[in-house]
């Protein structure tokens, strides 16, 4: 009984920690919707398609919970959107090891300066840029830890809105407030 109680308490504690927003860093500079995001050339994308940047830390439990959902977005929108995985970790990883985690041959970037340019300070985070590389959406994938709630599938809603050329989507605080692990280290 004691063991079951300890497991239950640990699960409750982890669930509670997950629901706390990530503290905003002292030097954080907010990036507004519509702002031009100056991308470096190695990103390897032009202006033919929107760009989806998936900010990911392999050591972050929240990033791992999100993998299945991200893979489903890639499968559904890969013909219409350029996807990139941006690894934010203090550990070394290879592009192949990250691609193996997702099971896709998606370009993998290790440029941590992209987080600052896009206003990202936690993982996982989604950044969606229009064809002209203006910020369309920066935020969470879903309000559910396992990204199972279709009504709050914020990244998918943003993708659909951008592809339908909707200019004034409004998202709740749950979509825009960062939840997850701090960048670049996995701390809650």
N, C-alpha and C positions, 0 to 999 in steps of 0.2 A: 504494500500500500504506500509505503514511504517512497519507493522508487517511482511509482506511478504519479505521485504527488509532485515529486521533483521534476519529472519529465513534463508534466502539465504546467508547472510554474515556469520552467525554462521556455516552453512554447509560448506561454502568455507573455512573458517578458520580451521575447524576440518579436512577437507580433506588435507589442506596444512600442518598442524601439523603432520598428519599421514605419509606424504611423506618425512618428515625430519628424517634422521637417528638418532637413540638413541645415545647420547654422550657416548664415550668410557670412562669407569672409569679410574681414575689415576693409580690405582693399578692392572689394567687388565693384565693378562698373557695369551697370545694367545696360543691356543692348535692346533697343526698342524694335518692335515689329515694323517692317518696312525699311530698316536701316541696311545699307549696303555692307555686306560682309566681304572684306578684302581677303581673298583666298590666295595662298601661295601656288605657284605653278605646279609643284609636285602632286597636287590634288588630282590632276589629270582629268579634269572635266571641263567641257566647254559651256556653251550657252544653249544647247539643243534641248536639254531636259532639266527639270528641277533636280536638286541635289538633297539627299537625305543622309545626314551624318548621325551615326549611331555611336554615342559616347559610351564606352564599355571598359570595365575593369574586371579581368578574369578572376580576381580575388574577392570581388564584391558579391555577397549573396544576392543582393537585389538585381545585379546584372545577370547572374546565373538564372534567377527566377524568370527573367525577361527574355531569355534566349529563344524559347519556342515561339513567343509572340513576334519577336523581330524576324525570325525565319519565315513566319507566315506572311508578314508584310512584304518581305523580299520576293517570295513566291508569287504574291498577288500583283505587285506593282513594278517588278523589275523591267518590264518593257517600256514603262512610262517615266521612270525615275532612276537616276544614278545613285546607287547606294554605296556608302563608304563606312567602314568601321574605324573609329578613332580610339585607340587603346590608351587609356590613362592609368598608368601603373608605374610604380617606382622599380618594379622588377623587369627583367628582360624577357621578351617573348619574340618569337619569329612570326612573320606573316603567315607561314604555313601552319604553325600551331594554332593561331587564332582562326584561320580558315577551317581547320579541322574541327574546331569546337562548333562551328556553325554548319559545316557540311556544304559550304558554298565557296566558290572562288571569287569572293568579293574583295576589292582592294582594301588593304589594311594600312592605316596611317599611325605613326607614333609621334606625331607633332603635337605636343602638349600645349603649344601656344594657340592652337585652334580653340581650345576650351575658353580661354580668355577672350579671344576675338568674337566668339559666339555667345558669351555670357553664361557658360556652363561651369558649375562648381561641384557637381555631384554626378555619380553614375547610378543607374543608367539614365541617360537623357537623350531625347530626340531633338534634332535641329533640322528643319526643313527650309530650304532656300528655293526661291522661285528661279526661273530660267536666267534672270539677270543677277542672281546671287544676292537678292534682298531677303532679309529674314522674314519668313512667313509664320514660323512656329518654332518655339523653343520651350520644351517642357517634358512632362511625363508621358509615358506610354498609356497608362491606365491607372485607375484608382485602386484596383485590386492588386495585391501582391503578386499573384500568378497571372495577371493580365487576362482574366477570364470574363470580365464584365464588358459586354459589347456596348452598353450604353455609355460607358466612360472610356472607350478606346480612343483616347485623345489623339494619339499619333495617326491613327487610321482616319479619324474625323478630319484632321488637318490635311492628310494626303488627299482625301476625297474633295475637300474644299478647294485646295489648290488646283487640282486637276479639273474641277468644274469652274475654275476662275472666280470663286467667291472671294470677295475682297474684305469682308467685315465679319469674320467668324469671331465669336466671343466665347472665351473659355473661362471656367471657374478657377478659383484659387487652387483647387486640387490639381488642376492641369498644369498650372504655371509655377507653383511653389516647388522647389526642389526637395525630393525625398530620395534617400539612398545613402551611398558611401561618399565621403568627401574625396576630392581630387587632390593629389594623385594617389594617396594612400587610402586603404580601406578602413575608415573609421566612421562610426555612426554618431 
